[in-house]
């Protein structure tokens, strides 16, 4: 395998763009990344595009129809919430394999105000056989609510611990101009907000929205030609796993085992441990998810997530915290346009490693390594470790 | 042919294939002949755990179990009454099933979540809808077992 570097990144502010199309949103992010990299679309040899809601509609090719139809191979990727990060990994593999030297990954999604995600449909299209709400709930707030309750059951975790994560993420988001929401919330605001699915209240659930992010990846050879002396992060680990068999996984997706296996592989591939990681962007689709992933990613020991939070764990060092997690605001505040999320997380990590001005008000000091973790329920897990 | 006979029947229908209504309502699993794993399916291509393709046997599952974890759903699809308790129930055969829990106040479950952990429960069935052909559609749920 040859080394792979991120030469450029681009992202549009997550939010709602009802008057734009998916190829326009993706195209805008791609152009930003190309400009940041200092290359043009004619330099790109392969393109992996992540999108979920139009996964049968050749989104990658339609983006090239917006920004330059050069005839390169396009792979359209769909992998639930891990769609964007899986596309990034495809662009990584294309170079790592030695086949290409310059590739592009774009993640893009337009969700509008789509409501609750997941849940069972009716067999044969007859709604009388729909199982959602009749045989329990497959909706995401309930699935991840149960993941939090499992932690509560094992370790006596309190509602306040989950709520503190939401307070922290909202505080982080005030410093991120790319974030969909930039308002602070208090612990009381979070605890007293409308309950969606216990223990997740409204502010412990990520919003729906639109967005796009892109990255240009290059080989070491091309880095020397194109970087112009700029130091660019190396992709030190690009891990993708699916859900292994565990006892209850058929009825309750086991996001913890999924993440732990990926994390072990990621640290091994990068030759690093949790203490070497300056910042983590992890998949906080719900506050309950973030809490369990502190342990799953080794940021603290098993059963210690509550104490980790109470000691400032996960909070930006500039706010008196340590082991910063989701300094972008995370999915909870920055937003979670499904296909865009995995590429946006990588953009955030890159911006801290390169002291990019797009992260200037929230720079994590002395960042030499960072990780981006994404889960797609069903299930997929990606972890990318970047180093500089 | 048994399936065709059932199709001609005008009686109630289970909401999912692994719910059997006769002779009395019960859940049906498949047991792997190689590793013994029980899966909540009436037919299998191969085993999720060991990959064996042969030797699956149907296994009628117990109607009694214990609650592992739960959530209280406050926002759902139109027509679904909220709040309600959704839970993962562990059955003695080593298989878990997702189900509504009835007979416990949902708000009270949130105030005192510990009461649900390992709570012994038993299965009941209820008619939840009528399908396009006029059959009653039967679902299952679990309620606290009588002491």
HADDOCK unambig.tbl for C-alpha pairs under 7 A between the chains (distance, minus, plus):
assign (segid A and resid 126 and name CA) (segid B and resid 131 and name CA) 6.79 0.50 0.50
assign (segid A and resid 126 and name CA) (segid B and resid 132 and name CA) 6.94 0.50 0.50
assign (segid A and resid 128 and name CA) (segid B and resid 129 and name CA) 5.39 0.50 0.50
assign (segid A and resid 128 and name CA) (segid B and resid 130 and name CA) 6.14 0.50 0.50
assign (segid A and resid 128 and name CA) (segid B and resid 131 and name CA) 5.12 0.50 0.50
assign (segid A and resid 128 and name CA) (segid B and resid 137 and name CA) 6.79 0.50 0.50
assign (segid A and resid 129 and name CA) (segid B and resid 15 and name CA) 5.23 0.50 0.50
assign (segid A and resid 133 and name CA) (segid B and resid 80 and name CA) 6.01 0.50 0.50
assign (segid A and resid 134 and name CA) (segid B and resid 100 and name CA) 6.52 0.50 0.50
assign (segid A and resid 134 and name CA) (segid B and resid 139 and name CA) 6.74 0.50 0.50
assign (segid A and resid 135 and name CA) (segid B and resid 98 and name CA) 6.25 0.50 0.50
assign (segid A and resid 135 and name CA) (segid B and resid 99 and name CA) 4.41 0.50 0.50
assign (segid A and resid 135 and name CA) (segid B and resid 100 and name CA) 5.56 0.50 0.50
assign (segid A and resid 135 and name CA) (segid B and resid 140 and name CA) 6.83 0.50 0.50
assign (segid A and resid 135 and name CA) (segid B and resid 141 and name CA) 6.81 0.50 0.50
assign (segid A and resid 136 and name CA) (segid B and resid 86 and name CA) 4.40 0.50 0.50
assign (segid A and resid 136 and name CA) (segid B and resid 87 and name CA) 6.39 0.50 0.50
assign (segid A and resid 136 and name CA) (segid B and resid 98 and name CA) 5.53 0.50 0.50
assign (segid A and resid 136 and name CA) (segid B and resid 99 and name CA) 4.12 0.50 0.50
assign (segid A and resid 136 and name CA) (segid B and resid 100 and name CA) 4.45 0.50 0.50
assign (segid A and resid 137 and name CA) (segid B and resid 86 and name CA) 5.87 0.50 0.50
assign (segid A and resid 142 and name CA) (segid B and resid 71 and name CA) 5.78 0.50 0.50
assign (segid A and resid 142 and name CA) (segid B and resid 73 and name CA) 6.45 0.50 0.50
assign (segid A and resid 145 and name CA) (segid B and resid 71 and name CA) 5.82 0.50 0.50
assign (segid A and resid 146 and name CA) (segid B and resid 69 and name CA) 5.96 0.50 0.50
assign (segid A and resid 146 and name CA) (segid B and resid 70 and name CA) 5.47 0.50 0.50
assign (segid A and resid 146 and name CA) (segid B and resid 71 and name CA) 5.53 0.50 0.50
assign (segid A and resid 149 and name CA) (segid B and resid 69 and name CA) 6.23 0.50 0.50
assign (segid A and resid 149 and name CA) (segid B and resid 70 and name CA) 6.84 0.50 0.50
assign (segid A and resid 150 and name CA) (segid B and resid 69 and name CA) 5.93 0.50 0.50
assign (segid A and resid 195 and name CA) (segid B and resid 74 and name CA) 6.27 0.50 0.50
assign (segid A and resid 196 and name CA) (segid B and resid 73 and name CA) 6.44 0.50 0.50
assign (segid A and resid 196 and name CA) (segid B and resid 74 and name CA) 5.13 0.50 0.50
assign (segid A and resid 196 and name CA) (segid B and resid 75 and name CA) 5.48 0.50 0.50
assign (segid A and resid 197 and name CA) (segid B and resid 71 and name CA) 6.21 0.50 0.50
assign (segid A and resid 197 and name CA) (segid B and resid 72 and name CA) 5.31 0.50 0.50
assign (segid A and resid 197 and name CA) (segid B and resid 73 and name CA) 4.42 0.50 0.50
assign (segid A and resid 197 and name CA) (segid B and resid 74 and name CA) 5.59 0.50 0.50
assign (segid A and resid 198 and name CA) (segid B and resid 71 and name CA) 5.24 0.50 0.50
assign (segid A and resid 198 and name CA) (segid B and resid 72 and name CA) 4.96 0.50 0.50
assign (segid A and resid 198 and name CA) (segid B and resid 73 and name CA) 6.63 0.50 0.50
assign (segid A and resid 198 and name CA) (segid B and resid 110 and name CA) 6.92 0.50 0.50
assign (segid A and resid 245 and name CA) (segid B and resid 48 and name CA) 6.49 0.50 0.50
assign (segid A and resid 245 and name CA) (segid B and resid 49 and name CA) 5.62 0.50 0.50
assign (segid A and resid 248 and name CA) (segid B and resid 96 and name CA) 5.78 0.50 0.50
assign (segid A and resid 251 and name CA) (segid B and resid 88 and name CA) 6.92 0.50 0.50
assign (segid A and resid 251 and name CA) (segid B and resid 96 and name CA) 6.22 0.50 0.50
assign (segid A and resid 251 and name CA) (segid B and resid 97 and name CA) 5.66 0.50 0.50
assign (segid A and resid 251 and name CA) (segid B and resid 98 and name CA) 5.63 0.50 0.50
